[in-house]
Amino acid sequence: MELLSFALGGVGFILVGAHEALIHVSPSKQSPISSPPNSQTNKLLLPISLAILSSFFILNSTVSLLSAHNSNDAVGTALQLQVLPIAFIFLFYSLLPLFSLPSPLHGLVGLFAFAEEFLLFYLQRKDPSGVENRYYDLLLVPIAICLFCTLLDVGSPRSTVPKLGRGVGLILHGTWLLQMGLSLFSGWVAQGCSLHRVSRGNYTLRCKGHPEYHRARAIATLQFNCHLAFLVVVLVGFFSLVCARNGGSTDLDSVSTRYAPLGAELQNMQDSTNFTLDSDEDDDSGRQEGHNVGNEKGVAMEHAVNGNGPRFLPLASRPLHMQYYLIKCH
């Protein structure tokens, strides 16, 4: 029964994460005006899937709570009372898109839900000598990914990268739940270890000695590394196929910058930019007079220092810096 619960929960996380990743990595060539039914379906499918998954965890925790109550297991009862509020928060988070609420508010509720889940598994220590604690510690990695991506989504709700990262985190969450079900409740338990149940939700995987204990923990770490590597390979391969099929364009192109030839822009600037040496403080007549003096006559007026009056000298006979100064004065 526990294996079935972990399997269903893992498959649910994988489907929800795959759906969220696909809708944000596939190219959107159609406008929202031309295809409103598809956009409405995509908007409703994810909340409905989250609501079903949250309802399943609420039902599973309720059954485990009744089992702990019938077995007089106080620890199991306390554990399920911690899980139930988090499941209800996720259910509330899944129902928020059905109402016209601001996107940051929806993201804050999801951020709070993932933070509560992270704290639950971070602080949960039923038996310090149990190998299952290693599996729950590794479960914190996909939860932290979802938490971080949700935090980024609150800051930039229009970006698709946080949503894609959250989808990847949910997929890893689901695959690791499947592995936990197989490693704890099936015949694939580590050699030298056995499962001890107090109630449905209170169990411990104990080993015969320290060598078996460390071996089981090392096996759990190796399994998680294999899951992570397999997920990276699948995602890279799938993303490459999507880019090759659509000419290298996806929705992620909106967050990247397009390359523009720098030489063409500089050429346009050189063609369209005109430099002038006229002073902005002169009036129109003064600028016209200076222009005529500099271009047509090629002479400049210089006041003599000794008081003998003005004299006209050819402008070309002056040094370059003096030419600029004389033209600037006029």
ABEGO torsion letter per residue (X at the ends): XAAAAAAAAAAAAAAAAAAAAAAAABBBABBAAABAAAAAAAAAAAAAAAAAAAAAAAAAAAAAAAAAAAAGBAAAAAAAAAAAAAAAAAAAAAAAAABBBBAAAAAAAAAAAAAAAAAAAAABBABAABAAAAAAAAAAAAAAAAAAAAAAAAABAABAAAAAAAAAAAAAAAAAAAAAAAAAABAABBBGBBBBBABAABBBBBBABAAAAAAAAAAAAAAAAAAAAAAAAAAAAAAAAAAAAAGGBBAAAAABBBBBBAAAAAAAAAAABBBBABBAABBAAAAAAAAAAAAAAGBBBBBBAAGAEBBBBBAAABBAAAAAAAAAAX
